[in-house]
Amino acid sequence: MLVSKNILGLVPYKPGKSIAATKKEHNLDKVYKLASNESPVGLSEKVKQALKQEVENLHRYPDPNCTQLKDLLAKKYDVTPEEIVVGNGSNELIDLLIRTFCVDNDRLLTSESSFIAYKICATAANIHVDEVPLNDQMQLDINSFVNKLSESSDYKLIFVANPNNPTGTYLPESKIVELLEATKDLQNTLVVLDEAYNDFVRAKDFPNSQKLQKKYPQVVILKTLSKVFGLAGLRVGYIIADKMVCNYINRIRNPFNVNHLAQVAAIAAFEDTEFLERAQAVNWQGLDYFYNEFEKMEVTYWPSQANFVLFDTGFDSQVVFDKLLKKGVITRPVKPYKLMTHLRVSVGTGEENQVAMQEIKKVLNELRSHN
Ligand SMILES: Cc1ncc(COP(=O)(O)O)c(C=O)c1O
């Protein structure tokens, strides 16, 4: 079969292992999935109600312009609807950004050990990816980004996941400003601030990306409703950017990329602030519990501004992952991110968190006793 070289060399994205597959493979009744940074609190009741009502209207095509949702977002972010693009999850928007602004053999810049979709979408489009290593704090290294820019100014896109997946670390406003100052005179470079996890941030010096976007037009803000709002299964993400950036993306976007239920759910989700606060509280409680348990186990972990924690098992992560899987706890190995002894564990419900920590403790004790 004829297929281009870049597609041949592509390693497909490996999603978190599913509950159904794990139950079947290991003959388990109960499985705890803490592998995909999903919401442990499910869907807001208001979202469920809105979805039920709209089932009657599914014979119609969805609104191709997401009019109501964009109006709501425009008000929320003090921009015009022309400065917003809604996507089938933010993953689709990453792909659209690359396909809109890069042509064959262009380059984009990102970090090693950052969200892998940037690389997959770029490789599929025959775009070169330059990755700089993380710094010794496991943060994206803005100095290295800026150094790269001094070597070559022809990056079309720079992807900055803030907070970063899979490390959970973040960059303060001062660091993002350094990058924006270094790119402000480049005519053909967009800086994508991927804020999939920003609703979980507790750090006081986290950037105000909306304010930065108004000052630096090269900024593209990328957000998702898959995380704190729990809409991962419906697929809604959005971009806030200069209106010409949005205009160009809209030229190649499939007209009905965001289905009707997804639009309805997103609108209802934004209106339920109580649910948002509950989801945040559950996450923060879970994170603090994880930190405490890891400290007791003397395991190195990285404090997280997201809804997951990266920790160093001290052993081959695949071995630890497999042992946990047999006990019904699905975590995420991060070898594709060049982190060979580390696992990422998402925050779950109180019960899920407790079971995960108990099993991690048992597995590590067993492995340590053999060493
Ligand atoms: C940093 C980051 N960006 C984007 C996404 C994509 O989210 P979605 O396509 O569900 O909106 C994820 C998903 O895990 C992520 O971790």
The ligand as a Tripos MOL2 file, in Angstrom:
@<TRIPOS>MOLECULE
LIG
   16    16     1     0     0
SMALL
NO_CHARGES

@<TRIPOS>ATOM
      1 C1         -1.9460   19.2390   27.4620 C.3       1 LIG1
      2 C2         -3.1350   18.6650   26.7610 C.ar      1 LIG1
      3 N1         -3.6520   19.3340   25.7270 N.ar      1 LIG1
      4 C3         -4.7110   18.8770   25.0530 C.ar      1 LIG1
      5 C4         -5.3280   17.6920   25.4090 C.ar      1 LIG1
      6 C5         -6.4640   17.1890   24.5680 C.3       1 LIG1
      7 O1         -7.6690   17.2580   25.2100 O.3       1 LIG1
      8 P1         -9.0300   17.0720   24.4270 P.3       1 LIG1
      9 O2         -8.7320   16.6880   23.0270 O.co2     1 LIG1
     10 O3         -9.7770   16.0380   25.1790 O.co2     1 LIG1
     11 O4         -9.6920   18.4270   24.4760 O.co2     1 LIG1
     12 C6         -4.8380   16.9580   26.4910 C.ar      1 LIG1
     13 C7         -5.4690   15.6850   26.8590 C.2       1 LIG1
     14 O5         -5.0960   14.9520   27.7120 O.2       1 LIG1
     15 C8         -3.7010   17.4560   27.1750 C.ar      1 LIG1
     16 O6         -3.1600   16.7730   28.1850 O.3       1 LIG1
@<TRIPOS>BOND
     1     1     2 1
     2     2     3 ar
     3     2    15 ar
     4     3     4 ar
     5     4     5 ar
     6     5     6 1
     7     5    12 ar
     8     6     7 1
     9     7     8 1
    10     8     9 2
    11     8    10 1
    12     8    11 1
    13    12    13 1
    14    12    15 ar
    15    13    14 2
    16    15    16 1
@<TRIPOS>SUBSTRUCTURE
     1 LIG1         1 GROUP 0 **** ****
